[in-house]
């Protein structure tokens, strides 16, 4: 990936590329995590950390703009809403 305004290049491995594809498609970390959990044998906590780290790195390099969205409590679990990152 190349930021044309700064000339910063950011390379991704195959898993990072898949994360980027899903982030571009869904623009929601929760949807990306759900998709990746179905595709890979990975610990959910580690996956969440990896996705958030990728978003942070891409944001820091000016390649994406990320926003936060507060979600309502989950109907299934009753857990309080949480903040999910959405790409703009």
KELUM-760036 format. One record per residue: x negated, z negated, y of N, C-alpha, C in turn; residue in one letter; residue number from 1. Coordinates in Angstrom, 3 decimals. Layout:
<sites>
<site><n_x>X</n_x><n_z>Z</n_z><n_y>Y</n_y><ca_x>X</ca_x><ca_z>Z</ca_z><ca_y>Y</ca_y><c_x>X</c_x><c_z>Z</c_z><c_y>Y</c_y><residu>a</residu><num>NUM</num></site>
...
</sites>
This chain:
<sites>
<site><n_x>-0.846</n_x><n_z>0.000</n_z><n_y>-1.164</n_y><ca_x>0.000</ca_x><ca_z>0.000</ca_z><ca_y>0.000</ca_y><c_x>-0.894</c_x><c_z>0.000</c_z><c_y>1.231</c_y><residu>x</residu><num>1</num></site>
<site><n_x>-0.472</n_x><n_z>0.747</n_z><n_y>2.231</n_y><ca_x>-1.279</ca_x><ca_z>0.876</ca_z><ca_y>3.440</ca_y><c_x>-0.415</c_x><c_z>0.610</c_z><c_y>4.665</c_y><residu>x</residu><num>2</num></site>
<site><n_x>-0.875</n_x><n_z>-0.291</n_z><n_y>5.512</n_y><ca_x>-0.243</ca_x><ca_z>-0.529</ca_z><ca_y>6.797</ca_y><c_x>-0.845</c_x><c_z>0.485</c_z><c_y>7.758</c_y><residu>x</residu><num>3</num></site>
<site><n_x>-0.080</n_x><n_z>1.493</n_z><n_y>8.126</n_y><ca_x>-0.600</ca_x><ca_z>2.581</ca_z><ca_y>8.949</ca_y><c_x>-0.989</c_x><c_z>2.123</c_z><c_y>10.353</c_y><residu>x</residu><num>4</num></site>
<site><n_x>-0.356</n_x><n_z>1.084</n_z><n_y>10.860</n_y><ca_x>-0.681</ca_x><ca_z>0.645</ca_z><ca_y>12.219</ca_y><c_x>-1.982</c_x><c_z>-0.151</c_z><c_y>12.283</c_y><residu>x</residu><num>5</num></site>
<site><n_x>-2.351</n_x><n_z>-0.826</n_z><n_y>11.168</n_y><ca_x>-3.580</ca_x><ca_z>-1.627</ca_z><ca_y>11.179</ca_y><c_x>-4.674</c_x><c_z>-1.051</c_z><c_y>10.301</c_y><residu>x</residu><num>6</num></site>
<site><n_x>-4.321</n_x><n_z>-0.143</n_z><n_y>9.393</n_y><ca_x>-5.293</ca_x><ca_z>0.401</ca_z><ca_y>8.460</ca_y><c_x>-5.584</c_x><c_z>-0.520</c_z><c_y>7.295</c_y><residu>x</residu><num>7</num></site>
<site><n_x>-4.826</n_x><n_z>-1.618</n_z><n_y>7.162</n_y><ca_x>-5.024</ca_x><ca_z>-2.572</ca_z><ca_y>6.070</ca_y><c_x>-4.446</c_x><c_z>-1.997</c_z><c_y>4.789</c_y><residu>x</residu><num>8</num></site>
<site><n_x>-5.298</n_x><n_z>-1.964</n_z><n_y>3.749</n_y><ca_x>-4.883</ca_x><ca_z>-1.497</ca_z><ca_y>2.428</ca_y><c_x>-4.711</c_x><c_z>-2.706</c_z><c_y>1.527</c_y><residu>x</residu><num>9</num></site>
<site><n_x>-3.654</n_x><n_z>-2.708</n_z><n_y>0.736</n_y><ca_x>-3.378</ca_x><ca_z>-3.805</ca_z><ca_y>-0.182</ca_y><c_x>-3.076</c_x><c_z>-3.213</c_z><c_y>-1.549</c_y><residu>x</residu><num>10</num></site>
<site><n_x>-3.929</n_x><n_z>-3.492</n_z><n_y>-2.540</n_y><ca_x>-3.754</ca_x><ca_z>-2.964</ca_z><ca_y>-3.884</ca_y><c_x>-2.957</c_x><c_z>-3.911</c_z><c_y>-4.763</c_y><residu>x</residu><num>11</num></site>
<site><n_x>-2.182</n_x><n_z>-3.359</n_z><n_y>-5.684</n_y><ca_x>-1.378</ca_x><ca_z>-4.146</ca_z><ca_y>-6.615</ca_y><c_x>-1.701</c_x><c_z>-3.743</c_z><c_y>-8.045</c_y><residu>x</residu><num>12</num></site>
<site><n_x>-1.729</n_x><n_z>-4.734</n_z><n_y>-8.948</n_y><ca_x>-1.866</ca_x><ca_z>-4.412</ca_z><ca_y>-10.363</ca_y><c_x>-0.487</c_x><c_z>-4.011</c_z><c_y>-10.896</c_y><residu>x</residu><num>13</num></site>
<site><n_x>-0.369</n_x><n_z>-3.795</n_z><n_y>-12.197</n_y><ca_x>0.896</ca_x><ca_z>-3.293</ca_z><ca_y>-12.754</ca_y><c_x>2.042</c_x><c_z>-4.285</c_z><c_y>-12.571</c_y><residu>x</residu><num>14</num></site>
<site><n_x>1.784</n_x><n_z>-5.573</n_z><n_y>-12.713</n_y><ca_x>2.843</ca_x><ca_z>-6.573</ca_z><ca_y>-12.530</ca_y><c_x>3.202</c_x><c_z>-6.681</c_z><c_y>-11.050</c_y><residu>x</residu><num>15</num></site>
<site><n_x>2.209</n_x><n_z>-6.670</n_z><n_y>-10.182</n_y><ca_x>2.466</ca_x><ca_z>-6.694</ca_z><ca_y>-8.749</ca_y><c_x>3.264</c_x><c_z>-5.475</c_z><c_y>-8.304</c_y><residu>x</residu><num>16</num></site>
<site><n_x>2.952</n_x><n_z>-4.328</n_z><n_y>-8.894</n_y><ca_x>3.687</ca_x><ca_z>-3.105</ca_z><ca_y>-8.589</ca_y><c_x>5.144</c_x><c_z>-3.244</c_z><c_y>-9.013</c_y><residu>x</residu><num>17</num></site>
<site><n_x>5.368</n_x><n_z>-3.832</n_z><n_y>-10.188</n_y><ca_x>6.747</ca_x><ca_z>-4.033</ca_z><ca_y>-10.658</ca_y><c_x>7.485</c_x><c_z>-5.008</c_z><c_y>-9.740</c_y><residu>x</residu><num>18</num></site>
<site><n_x>6.805</n_x><n_z>-6.074</n_z><n_y>-9.309</n_y><ca_x>7.424</ca_x><ca_z>-7.008</ca_z><ca_y>-8.363</ca_y><c_x>7.821</c_x><c_z>-6.269</c_z><c_y>-7.097</c_y><residu>x</residu><num>19</num></site>
<site><n_x>6.910</n_x><n_z>-5.430</n_z><n_y>-6.575</n_y><ca_x>7.185</ca_x><ca_z>-4.677</ca_z><ca_y>-5.355</ca_y><c_x>8.377</c_x><c_z>-3.740</c_z><c_y>-5.541</c_y><residu>x</residu><num>20</num></site>
<site><n_x>8.436</n_x><n_z>-3.057</n_z><n_y>-6.679</n_y><ca_x>9.559</ca_x><ca_z>-2.157</ca_z><ca_y>-6.940</ca_y><c_x>10.879</c_x><c_z>-2.919</c_z><c_y>-6.892</c_y><residu>x</residu><num>21</num></site>
<site><n_x>10.902</n_x><n_z>-4.076</n_z><n_y>-7.539</n_y><ca_x>12.133</ca_x><ca_z>-4.876</ca_z><ca_y>-7.574</ca_y><c_x>12.457</c_x><c_z>-5.477</c_z><c_y>-6.211</c_y><residu>x</residu><num>22</num></site>
<site><n_x>11.428</n_x><n_z>-5.913</n_z><n_y>-5.476</n_y><ca_x>11.660</ca_x><ca_z>-6.439</ca_z><ca_y>-4.126</ca_y><c_x>12.231</c_x><c_z>-5.351</c_z><c_y>-3.220</c_y><residu>x</residu><num>23</num></site>
<site><n_x>11.715</n_x><n_z>-4.144</n_z><n_y>-3.360</n_y><ca_x>12.209</ca_x><ca_z>-3.025</ca_z><ca_y>-2.555</ca_y><c_x>13.658</c_x><c_z>-2.697</c_z><c_y>-2.900</c_y><residu>x</residu><num>24</num></site>
<site><n_x>13.974</n_x><n_z>-2.801</n_z><n_y>-4.169</n_y><ca_x>15.322</ca_x><ca_z>-2.470</ca_z><ca_y>-4.635</ca_y><c_x>16.329</c_x><c_z>-3.562</c_z><c_y>-4.282</c_y><residu>x</residu><num>25</num></site>
<site><n_x>16.000</n_x><n_z>-4.813</n_z><n_y>-4.612</n_y><ca_x>16.962</ca_x><ca_z>-5.909</ca_z><ca_y>-4.494</ca_y><c_x>16.901</c_x><c_z>-6.651</c_z><c_y>-3.166</c_y><residu>x</residu><num>26</num></site>
<site><n_x>15.706</n_x><n_z>-6.715</n_z><n_y>-2.571</n_y><ca_x>15.490</ca_x><ca_z>-7.441</ca_z><ca_y>-1.319</ca_y><c_x>15.903</c_x><c_z>-8.908</c_z><c_y>-1.405</c_y><residu>x</residu><num>27</num></site>
<site><n_x>15.771</n_x><n_z>-9.477</n_z><n_y>-2.591</n_y><ca_x>16.132</ca_x><ca_z>-10.877</ca_z><ca_y>-2.830</ca_y><c_x>15.222</c_x><c_z>-11.431</c_z><c_y>-3.916</c_y><residu>x</residu><num>28</num></site>
<site><n_x>14.574</n_x><n_z>-12.558</n_z><n_y>-3.636</n_y><ca_x>13.684</ca_x><ca_z>-13.129</ca_z><ca_y>-4.650</ca_y><c_x>14.439</c_x><c_z>-13.548</c_z><c_y>-5.899</c_y><residu>x</residu><num>29</num></site>
<site><n_x>15.651</n_x><n_z>-14.051</n_z><n_y>-5.742</n_y><ca_x>16.405</ca_x><ca_z>-14.494</ca_z><ca_y>-6.916</ca_y><c_x>16.712</c_x><c_z>-13.338</c_z><c_y>-7.859</c_y><residu>x</residu><num>30</num></site>
<site><n_x>17.097</n_x><n_z>-12.206</n_z><n_y>-7.326</n_y><ca_x>17.376</ca_x><ca_z>-11.038</ca_z><ca_y>-8.170</ca_y><c_x>16.101</c_x><c_z>-10.525</c_z><c_y>-8.815</c_y><residu>x</residu><num>31</num></site>
<site><n_x>15.009</n_x><n_z>-10.570</n_z><n_y>-8.082</n_y><ca_x>13.717</ca_x><ca_z>-10.130</ca_z><ca_y>-8.622</ca_y><c_x>13.298</c_x><c_z>-11.050</c_z><c_y>-9.766</c_y><residu>x</residu><num>32</num></site>
<site><n_x>13.396</n_x><n_z>-12.337</n_z><n_y>-9.559</n_y><ca_x>13.004</ca_x><ca_z>-13.299</ca_z><ca_y>-10.589</ca_y><c_x>13.867</c_x><c_z>-13.140</c_z><c_y>-11.831</c_y><residu>x</residu><num>33</num></site>
<site><n_x>15.161</n_x><n_z>-12.975</n_z><n_y>-11.647</n_y><ca_x>16.055</ca_x><ca_z>-12.779</ca_z><ca_y>-12.791</ca_y><c_x>15.652</c_x><c_z>-11.534</c_z><c_y>-13.589</c_y><residu>x</residu><num>34</num></site>
<site><n_x>15.359</n_x><n_z>-10.454</n_z><n_y>-12.883</n_y><ca_x>14.952</ca_x><ca_z>-9.210</ca_z><ca_y>-13.550</ca_y><c_x>13.629</c_x><c_z>-9.375</c_z><c_y>-14.287</c_y><residu>x</residu><num>35</num></site>
<site><n_x>12.654</n_x><n_z>-10.009</n_z><n_y>-13.636</n_y><ca_x>11.338</ca_x><ca_z>-10.185</ca_z><ca_y>-14.255</ca_y><c_x>11.389</c_x><c_z>-11.121</c_z><c_y>-15.456</c_y><residu>x</residu><num>36</num></site>
<site><n_x>12.225</n_x><n_z>-12.141</n_z><n_y>-15.391</n_y><ca_x>12.369</ca_x><ca_z>-13.047</ca_z><ca_y>-16.541</ca_y><c_x>12.916</c_x><c_z>-12.298</c_z><c_y>-17.751</c_y><residu>x</residu><num>37</num></site>
<site><n_x>13.763</n_x><n_z>-11.310</n_z><n_y>-17.506</n_y><ca_x>14.312</ca_x><ca_z>-10.498</ca_z><ca_y>-18.596</ca_y><c_x>13.278</c_x><c_z>-9.524</c_z><c_y>-19.153</c_y><residu>x</residu><num>38</num></site>
<site><n_x>12.299</n_x><n_z>-9.138</n_z><n_y>-18.332</n_y><ca_x>11.303</ca_x><ca_z>-8.144</ca_z><ca_y>-18.736</ca_y><c_x>10.034</c_x><c_z>-8.739</c_z><c_y>-19.334</c_y><residu>x</residu><num>39</num></site>
<site><n_x>9.644</n_x><n_z>-9.921</n_z><n_y>-18.877</n_y><ca_x>8.363</ca_x><ca_z>-10.515</ca_z><ca_y>-19.274</ca_y><c_x>8.569</c_x><c_z>-11.895</c_z><c_y>-19.880</c_y><residu>x</residu><num>40</num></site>
<site><n_x>7.677</n_x><n_z>-12.263</n_z><n_y>-20.773</n_y><ca_x>7.646</ca_x><ca_z>-13.630</ca_z><ca_y>-21.290</ca_y><c_x>6.766</c_x><c_z>-14.434</c_z><c_y>-20.352</c_y><residu>x</residu><num>41</num></site>
<site><n_x>7.418</n_x><n_z>-15.190</n_z><n_y>-19.447</n_y><ca_x>6.685</ca_x><ca_z>-15.907</ca_z><ca_y>-18.414</ca_y><c_x>7.449</c_x><c_z>-17.177</c_z><c_y>-18.061</c_y><residu>x</residu><num>42</num></site>
<site><n_x>6.701</n_x><n_z>-18.199</n_z><n_y>-17.688</n_y><ca_x>7.297</ca_x><ca_z>-19.449</ca_z><ca_y>-17.230</ca_y><c_x>7.961</c_x><c_z>-19.200</c_z><c_y>-15.874</c_y><residu>x</residu><num>43</num></site>
<site><n_x>9.198</n_x><n_z>-19.631</n_z><n_y>-15.723</n_y><ca_x>9.939</ca_x><ca_z>-19.374</ca_z><ca_y>-14.491</ca_y><c_x>9.268</c_x><c_z>-19.986</c_z><c_y>-13.263</c_y><residu>x</residu><num>44</num></site>
<site><n_x>8.734</n_x><n_z>-21.178</n_z><n_y>-13.406</n_y><ca_x>8.056</ca_x><ca_z>-21.825</ca_z><ca_y>-12.273</ca_y><c_x>6.861</c_x><c_z>-21.006</c_z><c_y>-11.818</c_y><residu>x</residu><num>45</num></site>
<site><n_x>6.067</n_x><n_z>-20.537</n_z><n_y>-12.773</n_y><ca_x>4.903</ca_x><ca_z>-19.717</ca_z><ca_y>-12.441</ca_y><c_x>5.334</c_x><c_z>-18.390</c_z><c_y>-11.813</c_y><residu>x</residu><num>46</num></site>
<site><n_x>6.376</n_x><n_z>-17.791</n_z><n_y>-12.359</n_y><ca_x>6.873</ca_x><ca_z>-16.529</ca_z><ca_y>-11.828</ca_y><c_x>7.336</c_x><c_z>-16.695</c_z><c_y>-10.378</c_y><residu>x</residu><num>47</num></site>
<site><n_x>8.084</n_x><n_z>-17.751</n_z><n_y>-10.114</n_y><ca_x>8.536</ca_x><ca_z>-18.009</ca_z><ca_y>-8.736</ca_y><c_x>7.346</c_x><c_z>-18.135</c_z><c_y>-7.787</c_y><residu>x</residu><num>48</num></site>
<site><n_x>6.346</n_x><n_z>-18.861</n_z><n_y>-8.230</n_y><ca_x>5.137</ca_x><ca_z>-19.049</ca_z><ca_y>-7.419</ca_y><c_x>4.452</c_x><c_z>-17.706</c_z><c_y>-7.166</c_y><residu>x</residu><num>49</num></site>
<site><n_x>4.361</n_x><n_z>-16.883</n_z><n_y>-8.194</n_y><ca_x>3.704</ca_x><ca_z>-15.581</ca_z><ca_y>-8.061</ca_y><c_x>4.472</c_x><c_z>-14.649</c_z><c_y>-7.115</c_y><residu>x</residu><num>50</num></site>
<site><n_x>5.788</n_x><n_z>-14.628</n_z><n_y>-7.234</n_y><ca_x>6.594</ca_x><ca_z>-13.773</ca_z><ca_y>-6.356</ca_y><c_x>6.473</c_x><c_z>-14.244</c_z><c_y>-4.914</c_y><residu>x</residu><num>51</num></site>
<site><n_x>6.568</n_x><n_z>-15.549</n_z><n_y>-4.697</n_y><ca_x>6.440</ca_x><ca_z>-16.097</ca_z><ca_y>-3.333</ca_y><c_x>5.048</c_x><c_z>-15.812</c_z><c_y>-2.765</c_y><residu>x</residu><num>52</num></site>
<site><n_x>4.023</n_x><n_z>-15.929</n_z><n_y>-3.599</n_y><ca_x>2.658</ca_x><ca_z>-15.626</ca_z><ca_y>-3.135</ca_y><c_x>2.522</c_x><c_z>-14.159</c_z><c_y>-2.746</c_y><residu>x</residu><num>53</num></site>
<site><n_x>3.107</n_x><n_z>-13.264</n_z><n_y>-3.532</n_y><ca_x>3.046</ca_x><ca_z>-11.847</ca_z><ca_y>-3.200</ca_y><c_x>3.750</c_x><c_z>-11.585</c_z><c_y>-1.868</c_y><residu>x</residu><num>54</num></site>
<site><n_x>4.933</n_x><n_z>-12.146</n_z><n_y>-1.695</n_y><ca_x>5.667</ca_x><ca_z>-11.960</ca_z><ca_y>-0.445</ca_y><c_x>4.857</c_x><c_z>-12.506</c_z><c_y>0.735</c_y><residu>x</residu><num>55</num></site>
<site><n_x>4.256</n_x><n_z>-13.667</n_z><n_y>0.558</n_y><ca_x>3.451</ca_x><ca_z>-14.272</ca_z><ca_y>1.622</ca_y><c_x>2.258</c_x><c_z>-13.381</c_z><c_y>1.976</c_y><residu>x</residu><num>56</num></site>
<site><n_x>1.574</n_x><n_z>-12.866</n_z><n_y>0.958</n_y><ca_x>0.425</ca_x><ca_z>-11.998</ca_z><ca_y>1.212</ca_y><c_x>0.844</c_x><c_z>-10.708</c_z><c_y>1.916</c_y><residu>x</residu><num>57</num></site>
<site><n_x>1.938</n_x><n_z>-10.108</n_z><n_y>1.469</n_y><ca_x>2.416</ca_x><ca_z>-8.881</ca_z><ca_y>2.094</ca_y><c_x>2.857</c_x><c_z>-9.140</c_z><c_y>3.531</c_y><residu>x</residu><num>58</num></site>
<site><n_x>3.475</n_x><n_z>-10.280</n_z><n_y>3.769</n_y><ca_x>3.898</ca_x><ca_z>-10.659</ca_z><ca_y>5.118</ca_y><c_x>2.687</c_x><c_z>-10.890</c_z><c_y>6.005</c_y><residu>x</residu><num>59</num></site>
<site><n_x>1.703</n_x><n_z>-11.623</n_z><n_y>5.500</n_y><ca_x>0.487</ca_x><ca_z>-11.916</ca_z><ca_y>6.267</ca_y><c_x>-0.249</c_x><c_z>-10.637</c_z><c_y>6.672</c_y><residu>x</residu><num>60</num></site>
<site><n_x>-0.177</n_x><n_z>-9.624</n_z><n_y>5.817</n_y><ca_x>-0.870</ca_x><ca_z>-8.365</ca_z><ca_y>6.092</ca_y><c_x>-0.005</c_x><c_z>-7.400</c_z><c_y>6.902</c_y><residu>x</residu><num>61</num></site>
<site><n_x>1.203</n_x><n_z>-7.842</n_z><n_y>7.262</n_y><ca_x>2.083</ca_x><ca_z>-7.011</ca_z><ca_y>8.072</ca_y><c_x>2.746</c_x><c_z>-5.881</c_z><c_y>7.306</c_y><residu>x</residu><num>62</num></site>
<site><n_x>2.796</n_x><n_z>-5.983</n_z><n_y>5.985</n_y><ca_x>3.374</ca_x><ca_z>-4.923</ca_z><ca_y>5.168</ca_y><c_x>4.864</c_x><c_z>-5.095</c_z><c_y>4.939</c_y><residu>x</residu><num>63</num></site>
<site><n_x>5.369</n_x><n_z>-6.317</n_z><n_y>5.058</n_y><ca_x>6.808</ca_x><ca_z>-6.593</ca_z><ca_y>4.967</ca_y><c_x>7.157</c_x><c_z>-7.672</c_z><c_y>5.986</c_y><residu>x</residu><num>64</num></site>
<site><n_x>8.439</n_x><n_z>-7.749</n_z><n_y>6.275</n_y><ca_x>8.966</ca_x><ca_z>-8.841</ca_z><ca_y>7.083</ca_y><c_x>9.934</c_x><c_z>-9.587</c_z><c_y>6.195</c_y><residu>x</residu><num>65</num></site>
<site><n_x>9.741</n_x><n_z>-10.880</n_z><n_y>6.082</n_y><ca_x>10.596</ca_x><ca_z>-11.682</ca_z><ca_y>5.213</ca_y><c_x>11.408</c_x><c_z>-12.647</c_z><c_y>6.053</c_y><residu>x</residu><num>66</num></site>
<site><n_x>12.648</n_x><n_z>-12.855</n_z><n_y>5.644</n_y><ca_x>13.514</ca_x><ca_z>-13.819</ca_z><ca_y>6.296</ca_y><c_x>14.045</c_x><c_z>-14.776</c_z><c_y>5.253</c_y><residu>x</residu><num>67</num></site>
<site><n_x>14.636</n_x><n_z>-15.849</n_z><n_y>5.696</n_y><ca_x>15.205</ca_x><ca_z>-16.834</ca_z><ca_y>4.771</ca_y><c_x>16.715</c_x><c_z>-16.822</c_z><c_y>4.920</c_y><residu>x</residu><num>68</num></site>
<site><n_x>17.394</n_x><n_z>-17.076</n_z><n_y>3.835</n_y><ca_x>18.843</ca_x><ca_z>-17.123</ca_z><ca_y>3.834</ca_y><c_x>19.266</c_x><c_z>-18.363</c_z><c_y>3.064</c_y><residu>x</residu><num>69</num></site>
<site><n_x>20.098</n_x><n_z>-19.182</n_z><n_y>3.653</n_y><ca_x>20.611</ca_x><ca_z>-20.375</ca_z><ca_y>2.975</ca_y><c_x>21.785</c_x><c_z>-19.957</c_z><c_y>2.109</c_y><residu>x</residu><num>70</num></site>
<site><n_x>21.781</n_x><n_z>-20.389</n_z><n_y>0.865</n_y><ca_x>22.849</ca_x><ca_z>-20.009</ca_z><ca_y>-0.048</ca_y><c_x>23.750</c_x><c_z>-21.211</c_z><c_y>-0.306</c_y><residu>x</residu><num>71</num></site>
<site><n_x>25.009</n_x><n_z>-20.963</n_z><n_y>-0.646</n_y><ca_x>25.934</ca_x><ca_z>-22.061</ca_z><ca_y>-0.936</ca_y><c_x>25.615</c_x><c_z>-22.690</c_z><c_y>-2.285</c_y><residu>x</residu><num>72</num></site>
<site><n_x>26.217</n_x><n_z>-23.854</n_z><n_y>-2.590</n_y><ca_x>25.993</ca_x><ca_z>-24.475</ca_z><ca_y>-3.901</ca_y><c_x>26.397</c_x><c_z>-23.534</c_z><c_y>-5.022</c_y><residu>x</residu><num>73</num></site>
<site><n_x>25.690</n_x><n_z>-23.629</n_z><n_y>-6.124</n_y><ca_x>25.954</ca_x><ca_z>-22.796</ca_z><ca_y>-7.295</ca_y><c_x>27.224</c_x><c_z>-23.281</c_z><c_y>-7.999</c_y><residu>x</residu><num>74</num></site>
<site><n_x>28.132</n_x><n_z>-22.363</n_z><n_y>-8.273</n_y><ca_x>29.385</ca_x><ca_z>-22.717</ca_z><ca_y>-8.926</ca_y><c_x>29.162</c_x><c_z>-23.207</c_z><c_y>-10.353</c_y><residu>x</residu><num>75</num></site>
<site><n_x>28.162</n_x><n_z>-22.644</n_z><n_y>-11.036</n_y><ca_x>27.910</ca_x><ca_z>-23.000</ca_z><ca_y>-12.431</ca_y><c_x>27.277</c_x><c_z>-24.380</c_z><c_y>-12.581</c_y><residu>x</residu><num>76</num></site>
<site><n_x>26.307</n_x><n_z>-24.678</n_z><n_y>-11.717</n_y><ca_x>25.551</ca_x><ca_z>-25.921</ca_z><ca_y>-11.882</ca_y><c_x>25.930</c_x><c_z>-26.984</c_z><c_y>-10.880</c_y><residu>x</residu><num>77</num></site>
<site><n_x>26.565</n_x><n_z>-26.582</n_z><n_y>-9.775</n_y><ca_x>26.919</ca_x><ca_z>-27.536</ca_z><ca_y>-8.745</ca_y><c_x>25.739</c_x><c_z>-27.962</c_z><c_y>-7.890</c_y><residu>x</residu><num>78</num></site>
<site><n_x>24.555</n_x><n_z>-27.354</n_z><n_y>-8.131</n_y><ca_x>23.377</ca_x><ca_z>-27.715</ca_z><ca_y>-7.352</ca_y><c_x>23.571</c_x><c_z>-27.285</c_z><c_y>-5.912</c_y><residu>x</residu><num>79</num></site>
<site><n_x>22.955</n_x><n_z>-28.040</n_z><n_y>-5.025</n_y><ca_x>23.003</ca_x><ca_z>-27.710</ca_z><ca_y>-3.613</ca_y><c_x>22.393</c_x><c_z>-26.341</c_z><c_y>-3.391</c_y><residu>x</residu><num>80</num></site>
<site><n_x>22.800</n_x><n_z>-25.705</n_z><n_y>-2.310</n_y><ca_x>22.247</ca_x><ca_z>-24.394</ca_z><ca_y>-1.960</ca_y><c_x>20.757</c_x><c_z>-24.495</c_z><c_y>-1.730</c_y><residu>x</residu><num>81</num></site>
<site><n_x>20.082</n_x><n_z>-23.412</n_z><n_y>-1.859</n_y><ca_x>18.648</ca_x><ca_z>-23.393</ca_z><ca_y>-1.649</ca_y><c_x>18.302</c_x><c_z>-22.206</c_z><c_y>-0.770</c_y><residu>x</residu><num>82</num></site>
<site><n_x>17.099</n_x><n_z>-22.200</n_z><n_y>-0.279</n_y><ca_x>16.666</ca_x><ca_z>-21.104</ca_z><ca_y>0.576</ca_y><c_x>16.004</c_x><c_z>-20.035</c_z><c_y>-0.274</c_y><residu>x</residu><num>83</num></site>
<site><n_x>16.463</n_x><n_z>-18.826</n_z><n_y>-0.125</n_y><ca_x>15.903</ca_x><ca_z>-17.682</ca_z><ca_y>-0.844</ca_y><c_x>15.364</c_x><c_z>-16.701</c_z><c_y>0.180</c_y><residu>x</residu><num>84</num></site>
<site><n_x>14.228</n_x><n_z>-16.147</n_z><n_y>-0.104</n_y><ca_x>13.637</ca_x><ca_z>-15.180</ca_z><ca_y>0.824</ca_y><c_x>14.273</c_x><c_z>-13.819</c_z><c_y>0.610</c_y><residu>x</residu><num>85</num></site>
<site><n_x>14.552</n_x><n_z>-13.169</n_z><n_y>1.707</n_y><ca_x>15.074</ca_x><ca_z>-11.811</ca_z><ca_y>1.678</ca_y><c_x>14.150</c_x><c_z>-10.943</c_z><c_y>2.502</c_y><residu>x</residu><num>86</num></site>
<site><n_x>13.849</n_x><n_z>-9.766</n_z><n_y>1.990</n_y><ca_x>13.023</ca_x><ca_z>-8.823</ca_z><ca_y>2.738</ca_y><c_x>13.909</c_x><c_z>-8.027</c_z><c_y>3.675</c_y><residu>x</residu><num>87</num></site>
<site><n_x>13.397</n_x><n_z>-7.793</n_z><n_y>4.867</n_y><ca_x>14.134</ca_x><ca_z>-6.983</ca_z><ca_y>5.831</ca_y><c_x>13.456</c_x><c_z>-5.655</c_z><c_y>5.979</c_y><residu>x</residu><num>88</num></site>
</sites>
